[in-house]
Amino acid sequence: MIFKCLPTGMFGSNCYIIGDKGEGAIIDPGVETSEILDAAEREGLKIKYIILTHAHIDHICSVDEVREKTGAKVVVHEADIPALNDPRLNVSHYTGQGRTFKAADMQVRDGDIIKAGDMVLEIIHTPGHTPGGICIKTGNMVFTGDTLFKMSVGRTDLGRGNMDQLIHSIKNKLLTLPDETVVYPGHGEPTTIGDEKRSNPFI
């Protein structure tokens, strides 16, 4: 399996490129389009999906350009669809950009499965940071967006967040995964489910 983290996004967001047998997926295209495309080309990947863990500007700012260049399908949870064309909901209004984005190609729900190459990507709905926040699990890896960080959790003060819902999502969806599962968050360094169970002060 191919794995690449681009930690150079807006507000320090992480963009992930994963792939297998020539097919790949981009998780959260929040870095420069050229950086994403160059990384995918170096790995020899045909990008099949662009998966948004949630629709905030620092995780989606390059989504339209990357889709145009790759022909990939944009995937978002149904509850975050309104944020794509609403600058207040995608938070770009508060950064002075006021951006809108094209509609997604695919809507997903909890438990849906996406396949690329031999990769099986399971969608885990984890509302709290946003109503449509998702995590993506494949093998012993889980990409958690702004739901769970190393020794922290996502903020819930951006308009549609809910801390009780966020903690419920983490405890009932993520902490039930095996302890050895590696967590790749939307910002910051990776961690493991076991380490977060033992030491995360928020949960």
N, C-alpha and C positions, 0 to 999 in steps of 0.2 A: 504494500500500500504506500502511496505517495502522500507525504504530509509536509506542508509548508505554512509557517506563520509569518505574516507581514505585520509587525507591531508599530506601524508608522501612520496610523489613521488619525482622523480628526479627534482631538482630545485624548490621544493615545490609544485609540481603539485598535483591536486586533482583527485582521482579516485572515481567514484560513483558506487554504487551497488543499483539497484532498482528492485523491484519484486512485484508479486501479484499472489496469488493462486498457490504458489509453483514454478512458473517460473520467471526467472530474466534476467536482462541485466547488463553488466558491461560497463560503459562509461569511456574510457581512462585508460587502464591498465598500468599506469606509476609507480606503486609501486611494491614491492616485490611480487612474485607469491604466496608465502605461506600466506602472509597477505590477499590477495584477496580471496584465496580459503578458508581460515579459516573463514573469515567474511561471505562468501556465505553459508558455511556449518552451521554456527551458526544460520543463518536466515532460514535454511531449503529450500534453493533455488536451483533448477536445472537451471544452466545458459544456456540460449538459444542463446543469442547474445552478442558479444563483439563489441561495437560501438566506432569507432574512430572519434572524432570531427575533427581531422586533423592528418597528419602522421609525427609529429615531435617526436624525440627520447624520450623526457620527458613524452610523453603521450602514447607511444606504446612499451616501453622497455620490458614489460613482455608479449606481445601479443601472441607470438608463444607458450610459455610455458603454458599460461592459456588456450589457445585453445586446446593444446594437452591433458591437464588434464581434461577439461570439455566437450570437443566435441562440443563446441559452434561455431556458425558461426561468422566470422569476417566481419564487415560491414564498408565500407569506401565510401566516395564520389568518383565518377569516376575520377575527376580531380586530386585527390591525390594518385591514384594508382601508378604512377611512383616513388613516394617517398619511397615506402616500400622497394624497392631493390636498392635504390640509396643513399649511405651514405651522399652525399652532400645535396640532397633534404630533407632527414629526419634529417639533422643537426648533426648526430652522428659523421661525419667526423671532425667537429669543436670541438668536445669534446674529440677527440683522440681515439674514439672507432671504427669508421668505420663499423657500423653494417648494415646488410641487414635482411629483414624479408620476410616470405613467402607471397604469393599472398592472397588477401582477398577472402572470399567466396561469398560475396554479394557486388554489386555496387549499390549505391543509387543516386537519383537526388532530386532536390527540390520538395517538396510536397509528396514524398513517405511516406507510412505508414508501420510501423513495429508493430507487436502485440506480447505480452508475457503475459500469464494469461489474465486478463481483462485490462491490460495496452495498451493504444493506443499511440504509439510514432510517432510523426510527424517530418519528416526531413525538416529542413529549411536551404537552401544553403546560406551561408554568406561568400563569398570569400573576401579576403583582407589580412588576416594573411597568409593564403595559398590559392591557387586556389580552393582547394576542401574543405575548411573549412565549417563545418556544425554546426548547433545548433539542439538540440533535445527537442521538447516540448511535455509534457504530463500533462494534467490537468492544474493547475495554476503554473506549474514549467517549466523552460526552462534551459537547460544545454548549456552553451555558449562557452565552450572550451576557446581558446585564442582570441575570437572575442571581447567580452565585459567583463570587470572587474568592480568591485566596484570603481567608480570614475576614471576609466581609460579604455583604450582600448588596444588591442593586438599590438605588435610591427610588423613592416613591413619591417625590414632591413635584413631579413634572406635569401635573394636571389630571392624568388618568391612572396614577399609581395607587396601590393599596398595600400597606405594610402587612396587615394581617393575612391578606391573600398571598403575598410573596412568601412569607414564612411558611404558610400552609403548603404552598407549592414545593418549596425546598424540602420540608420534612416528609411530605407524603409522596413526592415524585422522585426527588434526587437522592435523598439519604437512604432510600430503599435499594439503591444500586449497590453492587459489591464494593467493598472497601477499596479494592485495588483499582477501581475505575479512575482513569486520569481525567481531570477536569480542565478543559481549555476555555477560559473565560473571555468575555468581550473586551476586557481591559486587564492588564497586569499579567502576572506569571501563572503557569499551571500549578495545579495542586492535585489532591486525590480526595475522593469521597471519604475515605477513612480519616484523613487528617482533618477535614472539615467537621466531621462528626465529633472528633475529640477536642478540637481547639477553637472552632469558630465562635467568637463571643456573641454573635447575633442569633445563633440557633441552638 
